[in-house]
Amino acid sequence: MTIEILQDSPDKVRETEDAATREARMPSSLVAHFGPDEPLRLDAGRALSPFQIAYTTHGTLNADKSNAILVCHALTGDQYVASRNPVTGKPGWWSTLVGEGKPLDPSRYFIICSNVIGGCMGSTGPAALDPATGEPYALDLPVLTIRDMVRAQAMLVDRLGIDTLFAVVGGSMGGMQVLEWAVTYKDRVFAALPIATGARHSSQNIAFHEVGRQAVVADPEWRAGRYILEGTRPHKGLAVARMAAHVTYLSEAALQRKFGRNLQDREALGFGFDADFQIESYLRHQGMTFVDRFDANSYLYMTRAMDYFDIAAEYGGSLAEAFRGTRTRFCLVSFSSDWLFPTEENRAVVHALNAAAASVSFVEIETDRGHDAFLLDEPELFDAIRGFISSAARLRGL
């Protein structure tokens, strides 16, 4: 197996940076604008106003507005769930799941996917212009939480005239948003499908995020977060952060199966610090391609939001109490080789839902593909989602 590092020319990198910056300010997708009279109240005790949410939709909202499904993206995702990404040119990040004849079928459902607040693909984030200064917010943007992201999504759903969502679906950080929707808006979610997630971020996950953040801020081109204004980008630091994070998305078995100790484009060890091994080359490629499409400050904000996530914290530490009184139907999915959000963390949510007398089902999928399995072609995952959504649709009368 050969992994080739793609060496973009400076002009190509500059073009990609410009495209990413334009997308952050003027997204190609739909945009909902919220003026000074519609502030987003934040957990940090501040308000964000004005602000905007970039989003896409697929399908048609039915007459009684009962067929809407909100898809929540993970840490490095965006609103382009099933359509071409205007920065990378790649297909939608969950086009395996969303599309004609697929489990989330736009011929039957109205699919909504928004870029989260704090993101870098058109929703207000650190790369957006602060109306008070005319400069990028950078670190002047208040620190955000998963609940803040969900509040913003609820405002978008209100703007679309939808009272109750048929389903909310997402994996990883998207799964956190699903759980937050089910707790904060108990009467607005008919069915919830959190995948490969947990009710709080573990100390191990916080530790990995801190390594990534420190890699970003240690890059001299970070410039205390003001790199856009100063015409630089902390590409090296962000690439290292991505490399470290990407390891957590995989499993040892998958790494061994794909790469082992195979050498990269050589027959003997180089006795230097170039990429001797295929896994080194692969990780460097992951870091390189990531910096062309993602904002470094957004990475700081979004990892911090995941770290702060702890549903039970405001319910006396009782997760069951957080779900008390819910009428939402739940299906949780985990993967056997996911050590970022292991099965036992998903089961803890299932046990809490059982204690709260909620309707809940649970599927653990056997795979060696690790945490990222929720983004890959996993037939068992698609069968589980299709079965749950179809069953909920019958109950909903769709």
N, C-alpha and C positions, 0 to 999 in steps of 0.2 A: 504494500500500500504506500502511495506517495502523497504527501500533503505539500502543496506548493504555496509558498508565501507570495502573495501578489504585491508587487512593487508598483504602487501608483506613482505617476509623475507628479511633481509639485503642482502643475496646472490642474491635473485631475483632482488632487486633494483640495485645491483652492475652490474649484467648481463645486465639489461636494459640500464643503464648508458653507459656501454661499447658499446652496440649495437648502441646507439644514437650517441656516439662519433665517432664510425667507420663510420656510415652513413654520418655524417657531413664531414668527410675527404675523404672517399672512398665510394661514394654512389653506391647502387645496380642498379640504373637506368643508362640510357645513360648519358654521360657527354660530353659537348663541351668545349674544352680548347682554351683560347685566350691568345696568347703570348705577350711578351713585345712590339711587333710591332702592337698590336691591342688593345690599351688602351680603357677603358670605361671612357669617359669624364663625370664628375659628376657636379651636380648643385653647390656643395660646392666649386667649383673652383679647384678641384684636379682630378687626374686620377687614376683609379684602374687598375693595370697591374703587373703581369699577373692575370687572373681570370678565373673562370670556372662556367658553368651553368649546373646543373643537370636537366634532363628532361625525360619524357616518351612520347611515341607515340602509337596510336592505329589506325589501319586501314592502307590503302595504299594511297600514294600520286598519283593522276592520271597523265596522260601523260603531260598535259599542266599546271600542278601544280596549279589548280584552286579550289581544294576542301579542302583546309587546314582550320581548325578551331583551334584557339588558346584559350584555357581555362585558365583563370587567377584565382589563388587561393586567399582566404581570409587570414586574419591575421595569423591564426594558421594552415593553410592548407599547402600543399606541392605538389610535382609533381605526387603523386600517386592518380590521380583523379579517376581511374577506375581499379586499380590493387592493390593487397595486399600490405599494408604498411609493410616494412621489420622490422621496430622497434616494432610496436604494434601488427602486425599480423592481423589487421582488414582490411575489404574490403576498396576499394577506397572511398574517402570522398564524391564523387558525382557519385557513381556507380548507383544511382537511375536514373540519367540523361544520362549517357554515357554508351552505350552498344548496343548489337544487338537488333534491334527492338525498341530502345529507341529514344528520340528526337535527341540526338547526336549519330548517328549510325555509328560505324567504318566500316561497310560494304559499306557505301556510302561516308563517309568523313574521312579525315586524321586528327585525333585529336592530338594536341600537348599540353602538360602542363609542364611548367618548375617551379622549385623552384625559388622564387625571389632572386635576389641579396640581401644579408643581412639575408637570411634565414639560417636554420640549418639542411637542409636535402641534402647537397651536393653542392649547389651553394656557391660561396664565401661569407662568412659572418664572424662575429666576432669570431666564433669557428675555422675558417680555419687558416692555418699556414701562417704567414707573411713571404714571401720569404727573406725579408731583415734581419729578426732576427731568423727565424726558430721556433718561438713561436707563440701561438695563437694571432691573431690580438687584441682581446678584444676591448678596447675602442680606440685603435689606428686606427681602420677602420674609414674612413671618414663617417660622417653622410650622410645618403642616403635619396632620395626622391622617390615618385611614378614615376616621370619622369625618374629617373635613372634606376629604375626597368624595365620600358618600353624600354628604350634605349638598355638595355642588352638583352631583349627579341627580339628586332629588329635585333640585331647582330646574335642571334641564328637563327631567321627566314632567315636572309641572308645566314648563313652557310648552311642551309637546301636547299638553292637554290630557295626559294619562294619569289616572288616579291610582290604579293597581297594576303592577307588573305581573304578567303571567309567570315569568321566571327570571331569576338572576343567576348567571353562570360565570364562573371564573376559576382560574388555577393560580396557586402560589399567592402573590400579593393580590391577584384578582379574587382568589378564594377568601382572603381576609375581608375584602370589600363585600363579598356575598354574605359572610357571617355578620358583618356590621349592618348591612341592609336589614337582615332578618331580626336583629336586636333593636335597632333604632327606629325602624319603620315596620313594626310587626304586622300592621293591617294593610300594608301596601305590597306585600310579596306573597304570591300564591304558592310558588315553588322555588326552592333554593338548591343550587348544585355547586357546593364548594369542593374543589378538587386539589389534592396535594397541598394542604394548608394546615393551619393550626389556629387555636384560639388566642395564642400569644407567641411572640418571638422568643426563642430559647436563648440562653446566655451564649451558647456556641454560635448561633446565627448572628447575634449582636457582635460577637468577637470577629467573625469574618467580615462583617460590614465595616467595622472600625478599621481593619487592615486596609480595606479598599479606600475608605475615606482618607486615611493618612497617606496613602499612595498619591491621591489627587492633590492634597494640600501641600505635600512635600515637593511637588513639581514646581520649579522656580517660575514657570510660565503661568501658574495659577493666579498669581498677583493678588492674593487675598480675596479672590473671587471676582475681581474686576477685569478679567482677561479679555472679555469682549470689547469693553471700552478701550483697553490698551492695545488691542489688535494682536493678541497672542491667544494660544490655546494650550492647556496642559495635557497634551496628547499622550505623553509618556506615562504620566501618573494615572490617567484614566485607563490606558491600555493595561497597565499592571493590575488595576482594580478589577477590570473585566476578566483578566486571566485568572486571578484568585477566585473570583465568584464562579467562573465557569466550571472550575474543578468541582465545586459543591453541587452543580446541577447534574453531574454524571455519577457513575458508580465505579468501584474498583474493577468489578467484573467486566463492565463495558469498556473501560479503558484498556484492560488487559486483552480483551477480545479484539478491539480495534487496532491497538498500537503495540501492546507488549513492550519489548525493549528494542523494537525494530529501529534501525538507523535511517536517517533522512538523507537520501541522495548521496550515500557514501557506503563504502564497503568496510571501513575501519574507523575506529574512534579518531577524532580530530585532535585530541589533546589540547583543546582550547575551549572557548566559551560561546562559540557559534552553536546553532541548533544541531547537535549530534543526533538526537532522537526525534522520531516522528511526533511524539506527544509534545515536545518543545515547539516544534514548528507549527503544530496545530494550535497551540495556545497563543503563540505570537500572532498567528493569522486572526484568531478570534479577537485579540486586543486591537489589532490594526483596523479591522473592519468596523469595530464598534465605535471608535472615536470619530468616524466620519458621519455618524448618524445620531449621536447622543451628546447631550450637554453635560459637562462635568458637574456643574452646580446642581442640576436636576438629579444627578446620581446621588449627591450628598443629601438632598432633601427627601428623596424617595426612600433611600435606605434608612434614614432616620425615622420616617413615618412607620416603616415596618418594625423598627426596633421598639417604638412606643406602643405598638399594638398589644393590648391585653384586655379582652372583652370583660373578664370577670372582675377586673380591678375596681370598677365602680359599683359592684354588686356584692361587696363584702368578701370578695375572693371566690364567690360561688358561681360557677359557670351555669349550673342548672337554673339559678335565680335569674341570670341574664336572659334566658330563653322562656322563663315562666309566662304562660298565657299566650304563647305563639300558636297561630293556626296555620302557619306555613308548613308545607310538606318538604322534607329534606331528603337528599341523597348525597352522601359523602363518598368520595373515591380516593383511595390511596394506592401507592405503588410499593411493592415489596422491597425494592432496592433503593428507595428514596431515604437518604439519611439526613437530608436538609429538613424535611417535614415527615418524619417516620410515621409508620402506621399507628403506633401507640398514641401519637398526638391526635390523629384523626379519630381514633377510637375514643379518646377522652371527650371529644365533642359529641360523639354518638351517645356515650353514657350520660352526659349532661342533658341531651335532648330527651333521652328515655326518662330520666328523672323528672323532667319538666312535662312529661306526658305528651310529647310532640310526636308527629308522624315522621318516622325516619327509617331509611334503609342505608346500607353500607356495603361497599364493594372494595376488596383489596385485589389489585391486579398483579399477577405474577409476571415480572419483567426484570431484566438486568439493566434497563436503560436509565435508571435513576430518576431524579426529580423531573428532568426535562421530558419524561415520557408523556406528560400531558399535552405537549406540543407536537408529538410525533404521530406517525401512523400506527396506532394501537387499536386493532379491531375490537378487542374486548372493551376498551374504554368507549368506543363509539356505540357498541351494542348496549352498554349500560346507560349511556346518556339517552340514546334513542328510546330505550324501554321506559326510562323514568319520565322523559318529556311526553311521550305518547300517552302514558298512563295518566299523567297530570292533565293533559289536554282533554282526555275523555271526561275526567271529573269536572273540568272547567267548561265543558260543553263546546269545545273548539273542534 
